[in-house]
Amino acid sequence: QVQLVESGGGLVQPGGSLELSCVASGKTFIIAEMGWYRQAPGKQRELVAIITSGGLPTYADAVKGRFTIARNGTQVFLIMNSLKPEDPAVYYCTAASQKVVYQYWGPGTQVTVSS
């Protein structure tokens, strides 16, 4: 099993910045990809960004150029700049094994964008 704990969510004004962090524990040796998804009320959970163990990132079109994902071993970070009113959601950290045979989720952290 892999346990994930997120931190860093909160309230920010439109155009502001926020950084999320996630640390993995447990059987971390199985982790290949780590990343972030988000789910807004009434919507499906969607990919935000993922990063491979080699450091190769993939971003959703909605966040390209604004968000940056970074990884340091069993920690993954999401640096969110130029936050928009459509970005508020619960942000979930995820970790997956090779070929996503196993996928784990953190409990989520709320991001709110409001003036």
C-alpha positions, -999 to 999 in steps of 0.1 A, spaced: 0 0 0 10 36 -6 -3 64 15 -5 100 2 -9 132 21 -15 165 5 -9 200 19 -10 236 7 -46 242 -3 -65 273 6 -80 305 -5 -64 327 -31 -75 357 -52 -79 354 -89 -45 358 -105 -28 346 -74 -5 317 -68 -6 286 -46 16 256 -41 4 221 -33 26 194 -19 21 157 -15 43 131 2 41 94 -3 48 67 23 46 30 25 56 8 -5 69 38 -24 92 16 -44 63 6 -67 56 42 -77 62 52 -113 40 82 -120 28 108 -95 5 136 -102 -26 157 -95 -62 155 -104 -90 178 -94 -128 176 -89 -151 205 -88 -187 202 -75 -209 185 -99 -181 175 -122 -160 145 -128 -125 142 -115 -100 154 -142 -63 152 -148 -43 183 -139 -8 171 -143 13 140 -140 51 134 -139 70 102 -145 98 89 -123 122 103 -150 107 138 -146 86 140 -178 55 160 -172 21 160 -189 -4 188 -184 -41 192 -190 -47 219 -217 -66 240 -191 -35 245 -170 -6 246 -195 15 276 -190 1 284 -156 8 253 -135 41 235 -130 45 200 -116 77 189 -99 88 158 -82 115 149 -57 116 112 -51 84 104 -32 72 140 -31 53 158 -58 45 195 -60 21 216 -80 29 252 -84 -2 271 -95 1 306 -110 -25 329 -125 -53 311 -108 -87 315 -125 -122 313 -112 -125 279 -130 -97 264 -110 -114 259 -77 -118 222 -68 -106 196 -45 -71 187 -57 -61 150 -53 -26 137 -53 -22 104 -70 6 78 -74 6 49 -98 27 19 -104 40 9 -139 11 6 -164 -12 18 -136 -17 -16 -122 -21 1 -88 -32 36 -83 -35 54 -50 -51 86 -40 -47 112 -12 -77 125 7 -76 158 -13 -71 194 -5 -94 223 -12 -84 251 -35 -107 281 -36 -102 311 -59 -123 341 -49 -119 379 -45 
